[in-house]
Amino acid sequence: MDLSALLTLPMVMAFVFAASILVLFLGLDRVLAGRNEIIETRLDRYAGRAAPASAQAQKEGGRFDGLVDEKRGSSIATELARADLRLTPGEYVALNLGSIAFGAFLGLLVGGGISVSGFVFALLGALLGFYAPRLYVRIAQGRRLNAFNGQLGDTIVLLSNSLRSGYSLLQSMETAAKELSNPMSAELGRVTREIGLGLTIQEALANMYRRMPSDDLDLLITAINVQHEVGGNLAEILDNIAHTIRERIRIKGEIRTITAQQRLSGYLLSILPVILGFIMYLLNPEYISRMWKDTCGLIMLGTGAFMIFLGYLAIRKITNIEV
């Protein structure tokens, strides 16, 4: 029996339905089990109490913890915290493995089943499945960091005004956490909770910077730490920092406006060959399908995709001006 004949639409629908049911039950099991242990572990982390590595891994990772070691899990946890994704490292790795398998299956279907082209497309699908979760995390991190940087100037002004009115720095942070929106309110609220659970303000701010690696935030934290050591008028220092940050944001906005045409050109030049190839496939499928049915065509596709990628990186490098 030809194995490619088994890859029919009903089989694909059955596979997707079964996978959806499996994910649903795994999710319900994750929600209903181990909640008290997770809360206890997070309190230990907030309060600075070092739990044993094995116990902490068991509490945080659950049934997927065996997929990642402790060192790698710590790195993944930091990346997920920066993107504000409520996943454990083990769950993220399991999701990544699932996306690889699903991408390889779709590539096998697109490539025509069990054949040379099918295996090539399965490999490409597996690569896309491998990088898709990472790309999503990077995009989420970038959006959250940009939103955080956009709120930082107003936050510093609010902190400075609160200090002038007689509040302490911790009280000023609590006020700002109530007045501002996410992600700033969430980060300041977490800082105040960590301080309330026993961490020093320096440790809590260092944790905040680890979650939000912003140059402007680093400048703010450095100023607060220096003022804590040598003294001085913190409100005046914060006003100067706020002015510097606002000017930097203004200059970045002007640069982004000036380079908008060049960035748009990079996007169009990168996506135009793909659009033209799709249109040619709709007009004459037999003609364009030889590109992935022949070895020479596959080489041409790979070379073209690599050159387009290099061109996009070159344009992005030119338009990325640091301030």
N, C-alpha and C positions, 0 to 999 in steps of 0.2 A: 504494500500500500504506500502511495506517495504521501510523505509526511506533510508536504505543503498543502495538500487537499484538506488536512485537518484544521488548518488555520483559517477558518471561515468566520463570518460575522457572528453567528450564534455562539461559537466558541469564545470569541473575544468578549462578548457581552457576559457570558457566564463567568469568565475569568475576572472581569472587572467587578461583577456583583459579589463573587466570593471574596475577593480582596477587600471590598468595602465592608462586608459583614465582619471579616476578621479584624480590620482596623477599628470598627465600632466596638466590638467586644473587648479588644485590648485597651481601648480608651476608657470604657466603663470600668474595667478592672483596675486601671491605673488611678481613676478618680476615687473609687471606693476603698482602695487598699492603701495602708501606710500613711495616712494623712497626719496622724499624731507624731509619727517618727520624723516626717519631713519638717513639721513645725519645730520640733525639738532641735533638730540639726541646724535650722536657720537661726534659732535663738542662740545656739552655741557660737555660730559664726558671728552674729551681731555683737555678742558680749565678749568676743575674743577668746573663748574657751576652745582649746585645741582638742577636738575629738579624735579618737584613734582612726587611722586611715581606713582600715577595713570596715569599721562600724559606720563611718561617715559615707563611705562608698555604697554600703548596703542600703543605707537610708535614702540617699539621694538617687542612686541609679536604678534601683528596683531590679526587675527581671532582665533589663537590657544592660546592666552595668558590666557584664563580662565582655562586652564588645569594645571597651576602651579602657586603657590603663589609667593610673592616677595622674601622671604627669600630663598626658594628652587630654584627659578629662578636665583638668584645671584650665588648660588653654581654651578648650571648647566652651567651658562655662563662662569664661571672660568674654569671649566673642558673643555668646548668646545674651549675656547681660548688657553688652553695649547695644545690641539690637532690640532689647526689651522683649525677648521671646521667652515664654514660660515653658521651657523644655529643659530636661536634664541632659547631660552629655550622652548618656546611653540612649535616650530617646532620639536625640539628633542623629547619632550614628545609625540607629535602626531605620530611621526615616531616609537617610542617605542611601543605605543599602537597598531599601525598597524602591527608591527612585532609579537607581542603577538597573535593577532587574526590570522595572517597568519600561525604562528607555530602551533596553536591549530587546525586549519583546516587541515594542512598537517598531523599532528599526528592522527587526526580522520580518514583520508584516509588510512594511513599506518596500523592503528589498525583494519581495516575492517568495518568501519562504526559505527552505533549506537549499541554499545555493551560495556561490561565491559573493554575488552582490548582496544577498541576504545577510551573510556574515559580516560584510563590510558595514552595512547599514546598522546591524546590531551593535557593532563596535562603536560606531558614531553615536548611536542612541545611548549606549552605556556611558560614554564620555559626557554627553549632555546631561544624563541623569546624575553623574558624579558631581558636575560643577553647578547644576541648577540650584540646589540648596545653598551652596556657598555664595552664589551670586545673589540670591534672595537675602541672605544675611548681610552681605556687604551693602546692598541697596538700603535695607532697613537701618543699618548703622549710619550710613551717610545722611539719610533723611532725618534721623533723630539727632545726629550731631549738628546738622545745619540748623534745625529748629532750636536746639539748645544754645548755639552761638548767637542766633538772632534774639534770644531772650536775655542773654547775659548782660548786655549793657543796661537795660531797664532794671534788671535784678540788682546790679551794683548800686544804681541810683536809689532804689528802694531800701537797700541795706544801709546806705549812707544816711538817708533821711531818718531811718529808724534809730540809728546810733545817735544822731543829733537830738532826737526827742527824748533820749535817756534810756533806751533799751540796751541790753547787752547784745553781744554778737549772736548768741544762741537764740535769744528772743527775737532778734531781727530776722534770723533765718526761719523761725517758726511763722512769723508774720508773712514773710515773702512766700512761703510754701502754701499758705492759705489764699493769698491774693493772686498768685500767678497760675498759669495753666501748664499742662504737660508739655515737654518732659521736665521742665525746671521744677515744678511743684513736687513731682515724684522724687527727684534727686535730692532736693533740699529736705523733704520729709524724711527720706531715708537717712540723711546725715544727722538730723535731730534725733531720730530713733536710736541710731547707733551710739550717739553721745549719751542718751538717756540710759542705755544698757551697759555703759561702762567704758566705752572707748574715749580716748582724748579727741579734741577737736582736730588735731593734726592727723591722727589716724583716720578719722571719719572723712576728712577732706581728701586724704590720699586715696582712700577707697573710691571716692567720688571721681577723682581724676582717672583712676584705673578703668572706671566704667565709661567716662567721657574724656577721651584723650584730646582735649582742646588746648591750643596754645594760649588762648585768652584766659581760660580757667587756670592754667598753670601759672600765669602771671598773677592772677588774683590770689591763689593759694600761697604763692611765694611772699606776696606782700603781707598777708595775714600772719604767716609764720614769723616773718621778720619783725612785724609790729608786736607779736606776742613775746619775742625774745628781748627786744631793745626798747619797746614802748613807742609812743608817738600818737599823733591824731589820726586814728584809723579812718574816720569819716572823710577827712581831707585826702588821704591816700586813695580811698575808693573813688572819690570824685575825679582825681587825675587818671586813674585806671579806666574809669568809664569813658572819659574823653578820648583816651587813646584807642579804646575798643571801637567807639563809634566812628572815629576817623578811619580806622582800618576797614570796618564794614563798608563805609562809604566808598573808599578807594576800590575795594573788591567789587562792589556793584558797578562802578564805572568801567573797570576792566572787563567784567562779564558782558556789559552792554557793547563795548567796542569789539570784543572777539565773538559776538553772537553769530555773525555771518560765517566766520571761519569754522566754528563748531558745527553749524548747520550743514556746511559744505561737506565736512567729514562724515556726518550721518548719512547724507544723501549718496555720496560716493560709495559708502559701504553697503547700503541697502539696495542701490539701483541694480547691480548685477543679479541679485536674488529675485527681485521683482521681474526683471526681464526674462530670467530663466523660467519663472512660474508662468508668465504669459505665453512664452514659446511652448511650454508643455501643454497648456490649454489649447493652443492652436494646432500643434502637431506633436502629439505624444510620442509617436513612433520615432520621429527624428531626434527629439531631445533625450529620449530614454536611452539612447546608445551611449550617453555620457557615463552612466553607471552600470551598463551592461558589458562594457569593454574595458580592458585594463588600461589602455591609453587614455580613455575618457576619465577613469577614476584618478589617474595621475594628474590630468589637467584640472579636474575639480579640486583636488587637494592643493595643487600649486596656486590656483587662483584664489582659493579661500585664504591661504597663508599670506599671499601678497596683499589682499584686501585688508587683512588683519594688521599687517605691518604698516600699511598706509594710514589706517585709522589711528594706530598708536602714535605715528609720527605727527599727525595733525593735532591729536590731543596733547602731545608733549609741547608743541609750539604754542598752543592757546592756553596752557596751564601756567599762568604767571603768578609766582609767589609774592606775597606782600608782607 
